[in-house]
Amino acid sequence: TCALPICADVVILDLEDSITWDKKETARRLAFDFLQDQQSQKNRPLFYVRINGLESELAQQDLEHILPARPDAILLPKCQSARDVQHLSVKLSVLEAQNNIEPGATKIMPLACETAASLFHMGSLINASTRLIALCWGAEDLAFDLGAHHTRQSDGSLTSPMQMARALTLAAARAADIIPID
């Protein structure tokens, strides 16, 4: 039995790419309200929030608005290396303390290869944080960063750069003993 009209293991609320700049504040408020409403539901899925990238001032605003509603995890876009995971982990520790949330309760799932540079640092994620629960990859952002026009060949198979990124994500996730997500 699901509390929502859909059954899913995880529901991801997106504050990043699907939200235009002029709607960021509204999206944060709606996500917060939704999370607050769902916290008391039985048999609910896990709720992850994809924040804006750490390189933007929006990430801190996202975290400050969302963390009091206790999401299960933060989806970290454009993660370059363990340094980004550790940076987010410190931010989460501070906000958890400020909001009386158990230390380490908020997990992290990085989008690990959305940039060309991240491919060279994938192995650094192996021991980046005890908050890591999964590792996923994004073909579209990586293709943009590489200047590629396509992520797939005419037969539907991934192009060789995308195959490599996918394989590196799988290997890094398994080496870190966390879930690889395609």
C-alpha positions in Angstrom: 0.0 0.0 0.0 1.3 3.4 -0.9 0.4 6.8 0.6 0.7 8.4 -2.8 -1.5 7.5 -5.8 1.7 6.0 -7.3 3.9 3.3 -5.9 7.6 4.0 -6.1 10.7 3.3 -4.0 11.9 6.9 -4.4 10.3 10.2 -5.5 12.8 12.9 -6.6 11.7 16.5 -6.2 13.7 18.6 -8.7 14.9 22.1 -7.8 17.5 22.3 -10.5 17.1 21.9 -14.3 13.3 21.6 -14.5 12.8 24.9 -12.6 13.3 28.2 -14.3 15.2 30.9 -12.4 12.1 33.0 -11.7 10.3 30.0 -10.2 13.1 28.7 -7.8 11.5 30.2 -4.7 8.1 28.9 -5.5 9.5 25.4 -6.2 11.3 25.4 -2.8 8.1 26.3 -1.0 6.1 23.7 -2.8 8.7 21.0 -2.2 8.9 21.9 1.5 5.1 21.8 1.8 4.9 18.5 0.0 7.7 16.9 2.2 6.1 18.2 5.3 2.7 16.7 4.3 4.3 13.3 3.4 6.5 12.8 6.5 3.7 11.4 8.6 2.4 9.1 5.9 2.8 5.4 6.4 4.3 3.2 3.6 5.6 6.3 1.9 8.4 6.2 -0.6 11.8 7.8 0.1 12.0 11.5 -0.9 15.1 12.9 -2.5 15.6 16.5 -3.5 17.8 17.5 -6.4 19.3 20.8 -5.4 21.1 23.2 -7.7 24.8 22.7 -8.2 27.2 23.6 -5.4 28.9 26.2 -7.6 25.8 28.3 -7.5 24.4 30.4 -4.6 21.1 28.6 -5.1 22.4 25.3 -3.5 22.7 26.9 -0.1 19.3 28.5 -0.4 17.8 25.1 -1.5 19.3 23.3 1.5 18.2 26.0 4.0 14.6 25.9 2.7 14.3 22.1 2.3 16.3 20.5 5.1 13.8 21.4 7.8 11.3 19.2 6.0 13.6 16.3 6.4 14.2 14.8 2.9 15.7 11.4 3.0 18.5 12.4 0.6 19.9 15.1 -1.5 20.6 14.5 -5.1 23.8 16.4 -5.9 24.1 17.5 -9.5 27.3 18.1 -11.4 29.4 16.4 -8.7 33.1 16.8 -9.7 34.8 14.7 -7.0 34.8 13.6 -3.4 35.5 17.2 -2.5 31.9 18.2 -3.6 30.4 15.3 -1.6 32.4 16.3 1.5 31.4 20.0 1.0 27.7 19.0 0.9 28.2 16.7 3.9 29.5 19.6 6.0 26.6 21.8 4.9 24.2 19.0 5.8 25.8 18.5 9.2 25.4 22.2 10.1 21.7 22.3 8.9 20.9 19.0 10.7 22.2 20.4 13.9 20.3 23.7 13.4 17.1 21.7 12.8 17.4 19.0 15.4 17.8 16.3 12.8 19.8 13.2 13.7 23.4 13.7 12.5 24.0 11.9 9.2 20.3 11.3 8.6 20.3 13.1 5.3 21.9 10.9 2.7 23.7 12.0 -0.5 23.3 10.6 -4.1 25.7 12.3 -6.5 25.1 12.6 -10.2 28.7 11.6 -10.7 29.6 12.2 -14.4 27.7 15.1 -15.7 31.0 16.9 -16.6 34.1 15.8 -18.5 36.3 16.6 -15.4 34.2 14.4 -13.2 35.2 11.3 -15.2 38.8 11.8 -14.0 37.8 11.9 -10.3 35.2 9.1 -10.1 37.4 6.9 -8.0 37.7 9.7 -5.3 34.0 9.0 -4.4 34.8 5.6 -3.0 35.4 6.8 0.5 34.0 10.3 0.2 31.3 10.1 2.9 29.3 7.7 5.0 26.3 9.6 3.7 26.7 8.2 0.2 23.9 5.8 -0.7 24.0 5.6 -4.5 25.8 6.9 -7.6 24.1 7.8 -10.8 25.1 9.3 -14.1 23.6 11.8 -16.5 24.2 11.4 -20.3 22.6 14.7 -21.3 24.6 17.1 -19.2 27.8 15.1 -20.0 27.1 15.3 -23.7 26.6 19.1 -23.4 29.8 19.5 -21.5 31.7 17.4 -24.1 30.1 19.3 -27.0 28.5 16.2 -28.3 25.3 16.4 -30.4 24.0 12.9 -29.5 24.2 10.5 -26.6 23.1 7.5 -28.7 24.1 6.1 -32.1 21.5 5.5 -34.8 20.9 2.0 -33.6 20.0 3.3 -30.1 23.2 2.2 -28.4 25.1 4.7 -26.3 28.0 6.5 -28.0 31.5 5.5 -26.8 31.9 8.4 -24.3 28.6 7.7 -22.8 29.4 3.9 -22.5 32.6 4.8 -20.7 30.9 7.2 -18.3 28.2 4.6 -17.5 30.9 1.9 -16.9 32.9 4.2 -14.7 29.8 5.1 -12.6 29.1 1.4 -12.2 32.7 0.6 -11.2 32.9 3.5 -8.7 29.6 2.6 -7.1 30.4 -1.0 -6.7 33.9 -0.1 -5.3 32.2 2.2 -2.8 29.7 -0.6 -2.0 26.7 1.6 -2.9 23.9 1.3 -5.4 24.7 2.2 -9.1 21.8 3.9 -10.8 21.4 4.1 -14.5 
